[in-house]
Amino acid sequence: MPAEATSVPAPEQEEDQAVLALRLAGPLQSWGDRSAFNRRDSRPQPTKSGVVGLLAAAAGYPREADITDLVGLRLGVRVDQPGTLLRDYHTVSDYRGRPLPQAGVNAKGIQKPTSPAKDTHVTHRYYLQDAVFVAAVQGPITLVTTLAEAIRRPAFPLALGRRSCVPTQPIVLGAVRDANLEAVLAEEPWQAGEAAKNAYRRRYQRGPEPFSPHRIDLAATFDDPSGEDTLQDVPRSFAPRERGFSTRRIRHAWLNVPTGLPPSPAQAADTAQPAAVAGGHDPFALLGW
């Protein structure tokens, strides 16, 4: 008798990938990847730890939760409006008039007093004001779709790097897409504010210079294992006692993005003219073509 055939399970197939595009805009943003006791810096664009933190807050992850699935998402960030750097100057003192304690503690775990006594501590905190970014994450379609719904109905308040930096709406740009990360960031229309768009309009309305109102070049960065640059902003955990960061490689690029702006009156008139008139000479005019 021939041996009974056994069924071999098919190898598990990798889940289809999808991309979620997010508009990160607000009066203030702060994307720190390092800090000191009296200084809180901000990078010029969103960090991976900041974007992962926003997604984790939306999905209701506790601080001690495993964030491996979120860290595994591929990130791309486009700079639609770089904004300007704002320094917030702080002074800290004890309301009771006592000298401030230092960071060190004694054998009982109580902070030691400053020596010599220090009554005022100065801190500097940096923010980006009036900045707009488009961040896109790519990963398994089930996870990305879940995150899109979570951002629309977040479990915890969302922030642009720090709790005090509240995002404006909308955050989610359209539906989840099955295109790749670069294509989504190249096709998503320009998200800058009206002031930036008006300044761009004035540039192409000045005259006949070769300047297209329909497209604009924007800087972008992408997660890329063969990228030419590195950033130390990948979170290991958000648990207070287990916080730490690892590095990722990134690639810098320029994307030619649709602006969504109408042409100037002069350019619209030029476009309406036949090619012969615009060029000043039509070799087929005598033939009546």
N, C-alpha and C positions, 0 to 999 in steps of 0.2 A: 504494500500500500504506500502510495506516495505520502510523504510527510505533509501534515496540514500546514497551509500557508499562514504565516503570522503577519499581521498588519503593523507596519512601522509608522509611527506618528510623523506627520510632516513637520519639518523644522518650523519653529515659531518665526513668523515673519515680523519684521520691524514695522511698527505702526507708521502710517502716513504722517508726513510733516505738514504743519500749518504755521502761519505767521499772524501775529496780532500787532497792530500798529497803535501806538499811544501818543497822544499830544500832551507834552509836559510843559505847561505854561502857568504862570502866576505872578503876582507882584514881586515875590521873593522866592529864590531857590538857593539851596546850599548843598553842594555835593562834596563832602569832605572824604578824603582817603587817608588823612593823618591828622593828628591833633597834639597839642602840647598843653601844659597846665594853664597857660594864659593866652592861648591862640587857637582859633578854630578857622581853618582855611576852607576854601571852596575851589574845586576844580572847575575849569571853564565849560564842562559839559557833564551830564549825568554819569555816575559811576555804576558799575554792575551791582555793588552792594546796595546802592540806593534804589535801583530799579527792582532788584530782588526783594528788598524790604517793602516796597510799595505793593508788589504782588502778594507777598506773604500776609501783609495787613489786610488786603482785600479778601483773600481766601480764608482768613481767620486762623492762621497758623499761630500757636503759642510761641513765645520766645524760645522755649526749649525744644521745639519741634525740629525734626530732620528736614533740612531744606535742600537736600541733594537734587531732587527733581527740578527745583527752581534754578539752582546754580547751573544745572546742565543745559538750560535753555541758551541758544545762541543769541547774542545781543548785537544790534546795530543801532547807532545813534546818528541822527542828522541834525545839523545846526541850522535852524531856520531863522533865528534871530539871536545873536550872541549875547545881547544885553550888556550891562555895565557892572563893574565891581563896586560894591558898597561895603564900607567898613563901619561896623557898629562898635563904638567905644563904650566900654563898661567900667565902672568902679564898684568894688564890693567891699562892704564893711559890716561889722556886727551892730545890730540895732541897739544893743545894750551898752555900746561904747567900749567893749572889751577888745583886746588885741586879737587878731585873727590867728587861728591855729595853723600849723603847717601840715604837710601831707604825711609826715612820719608819725608813728604811734609808739607809745611806751609799752612796757611789759603787760599792762592790763588792757591793751588795745585802745587806749584813749589817745586822741591826737595831742601831740606836744604843742606848746605855744611857740610862736615864732621868736627867734632870738637873733638880733635884737627885735623887740616888739614891733609888729607891723599892724597899723590900723586900717590901711586901705590897700586893696589889691586891684590892679588894672588888668583887664582882659580885652582882647580884640577878636571880634567875630566878623567873618566875611560872608557876603551874600552876593548872588547874581540878581540884579533887578531888571524887570521887563525882558526876560529871556524866553525864548520859545524853542523847544526841541521836539523832534519826532523820534521816539524810541520804538524799535520793533524787536519782538522776541520770536524765535523760531523753535519749535519743538513738537512733540507728539500731539496730534490733533485733539485727542480727548483732553489732555491737560490744558492746551491753549484755549480751547472752547470754554472749559470750566473757568479759567482765569478771566476771560472776557466777560462772562456773566458776573463773576465776583466783583470786578471793578465797577460794573454798573450798579451793584448792590453790595457795597463793601461791608465786611464784618467789623472792621476797625477803621477809624479815621485814616484817610490817605494823606501823605505828606511828600513834598518834593525835597527829600534829603533830611529835613528836620521837621519836628512836629509843628513848629510855628509857621512853616511854609505851606500854605494851603493851595492846592491846585485849582485852576479854573476849569470850567466845562466847555466843550466835551473833552473827556480823556480818551475814550475809545474812538478810533477813527474807522468807521465802517464795520463790516463783518470780518470774521476770521477768513483768511485767504490761503489758498493752496500754492501760491507762487513762492519763489525763493526770497530770501531776506533782501538781497540787493535790488531785485525787481520791485518789491513793495516800496522801498524807500525812494527809488527812482521815479515811481509812478504817482506817489501820493502828492497832491497839490501842495504848494507852498502854504505854510501855516503862520506866517508872520502877522503881526498886528497891522492895523490900518495905517499907522504912522510910517512904518517901514515900507509898506506897499505904496503909499503916496510919494515917498521919497524916490522909490524906484520908477514910478510913473513920470515924475519930473525929469528924470535922467533921459528917458527915451522920447519925451515930448519936446526936447530942446531943438532937435534938428534931424538932419538926414544921416547921422552917424549909424554905422552898422550895429544896431542894438535891438535885440528882440524883446518885446514885452511878453512873449509867450513862454519863455524859458529863463531859468536862472541857475547859476552854478552854486551849489551848496556843499560845504565840507561834511564828511561823514567818517565814522570809524566802525569797523566790524571785528567781531571775534574771528580770529584766523590763526590756526596753529602755526602757520608759516609766516605770520606777520612780522613786520620790521621793528615793532615797538612792544614794550611790555608795561602793564599796569598792575599794581598790587592792590586790587580792590575786589577780589572774589571772597565773599564771606564764608567762613567755615560753619559758623553758628551765630545766632543772635542772642543766645543765653548770656546773661551778664558776666558769668564767671568763665565762660568758654569762648569768648569772642576772639577772633583771629582772622587773618586774611592771607590768601595765597595769590599768586600772580597769574595773569593770562596774557596771551599774545594778541595784539590787535594790528589791523591794517588800516591805514589812512587812505581816503579816496575823495574824489570830487564827483558829484552827481548833477546831471543836467535835469532839472525838475520843472514841471509845468507851473506857471505862476497863477493861472486863472484870471489874468488881467486882460481887458480888451485892448486892441491896438489904438494908438493915437490917431486923431483925425487925419494927419498928414500921411501916416503909414497906411491907413485904410484907403485913402484916395489913391496912393501909389499901387496898392494891391488891386484896386478896381480897374486901373488903366491896362490896356493891352500891352503885351510885352514890347511891341514895336515902338509905341509911344514912350514907354519908360526908358527904352534903350536909345532913343533918338534916331534910329535908322531901321527901316524894314525892307530888306532886299526883295520881298515878294509883293510889295505894294503895287508895282506896275502891272502885275498879273491879276490884280483884283482879289487876292487871297486874304 
